[in-house]
Amino acid sequence: MNKLNKLSLVIPLFLILSALGVSAFAITSSYWSTNPMLMASGETKDTFFGLQNCPALLESCDPTDLKVVVIPLEGTEISTFITGTEYTIPFGTDNTYIDLQVSIPKCTPIDTSYNISFLVVPLDTNGQMLNIGYNINFPVIVTSADIPALKCKKNGKDKIIR
């Protein structure tokens, strides 16, 4: 293998490894594309997403608190960020949470699907967004869960939805 080929392999690896040492920021989620949130018509549910900043206290981590911003992309018609969209994650912790409330409108037909999508992006020391982050994206599907019957109007007539 010639010198140029070796260099083309080493440089990307070095860049990836050095980026890993800068921050050990992570986010946990209970929902993703193949594990949707299942809800009933008229139901409201609170969920959370865990934020971490090097909880293992690795020497390779930047030992500073991390500021992140949440940018809603889709699903704002059914979801609200209860705890806001700006967070400070103390170094060495895994117990900062983004609280999200999801509310399905009353009388939403079964099998209706919504998509919730948002970005979680770290900020630099000047408050500028970095070019890294996480895209959280998951479906919310209205199911036939056991709920009290709902009286809904369809074509001006009462209709019972279960």
N, C-alpha and C positions, 0 to 999 in steps of 0.2 A: 504494500500500500504506500503510495507516495505521500510526501509531506503535506500537500494541499488537501488530499482526502482525509488525512488524520486530523488536520486542523478544522475541516468542515464538520467533523463529528465532535470534536472537543469543545468548540466555542458554544454551540447550542446547549450542550450539557452543562457547561460552566454557567451560562446565563440562567438556566433553570435552577440550578443548585444555589446560586447566589440570590436569586429572587426568593427562594424558600427560606433563606436565612434572614431576610429582612423582616418578615412578618409571619406569624403563625395564626393568622385570622381565619376563622371558620364559622360556618353556620349550620345548624341542624334543623331538620324539618320532618314533620310527621306525614307530609303529603308530597307526592311527586306525580309525574305523568302516568305511571302505571299503578299508583296508589291514590285514587281520588278521594276527596272529601265527599261523603254521602250525607245528604240532608233531606228533610221533608219540606213540603210546601208550608210557608209560614214560620219555619224554624229559624232560630238564631243560635249560633254556636261561636264560642270563643276558642281560639287556638293560639299557639305561640311558636316562635322560632328562636332557638338558642344561639347566642353569639359568644364566640370564644376568642381569647387573645392569649395564645401560648400557655394554656393551663398546666402544661408539664414543666414550665419554667426552664426551657432549653437554653443553653448558652448561645445558641445560634439565633435566638429571637432578639428583636429590638425590645429592650426592657422599658418601653413607654406605653402609656395608655393610648388607645386607638379610638379615633373618632370615625363614625360611619354615618352615612345618610341613606335613607330608604327612598327609592323613586318608584311610585306606583306606575304600572304600565297598562294592565288590564284588570277588569273586575271591580272597578271603583263603584259601579252601580250597586254592588252587593256587599262590599267590604269597606271597613274603616280601620285604620291603624290607631288603636286605643291609646297607646303610649307615645304617639308622635312618630316623627320620621328622622330624628337625629338622636344618636346614641353615643355615649362614651363607654368603651369597654376597658376596664382596668387591666393592666398587665397581669398575667398569671391567673385569669379567671375564666370560668365557663358558665356564669350565672347572670348574664345580661339577656333580657328577653324582649323581642318584638311581639307585642300582643296585637292580634288581629281578630276583629269581630266580623263574622259573615252572617248576613241575614237574607234569607230567601223570601221574596214577596209572597204574601198570601195568595192562594189560587194559582200558583205556578204549576203547570202540568208536569206529571211524572215523566221522567226521562229528559227533561230540559237540562241542558248542560251549559255551565258558565266556565270561563277560564280566569284564574287569578294569576297575575304575573307582576313581579316587582324586582328591582335591582337593589342590592345592598353593596354600596361602594365606599371604601375607606377614603378618608381625606388626608392630605399632607398637612404639615405643620402650619401652612398658610391658609388652610381651609379649602384648598382646591381638590377636586376629585381626582383620584389616581386612575390609571387605565386598567385597573384590575377590580375584581369584585365577583359577586355571585348573582346569578339570575335564578330566582325562585319562580317556578311555573308549575301549576297543578290545576286539574279540572275539579269543578264542584258539580255533582250530579244530583238532581232531585229524584229521590227514590220513593218507593211505596212503603216507607217505614210506618210502624204503628203510631199513629197520632190521632187525636180527636178529629171527628169529621169537621170539615170546613164548609161553610155555606158560601158559595161563590156565584157570581152572575155570569151567565153565558147567553149571549143573544137576548139580553133583557130578562131571562128566566133564571130562577134559583137552581143551582146544581150543587150536589153534595160531592165533595172530593174527600177521599180517605187516603 
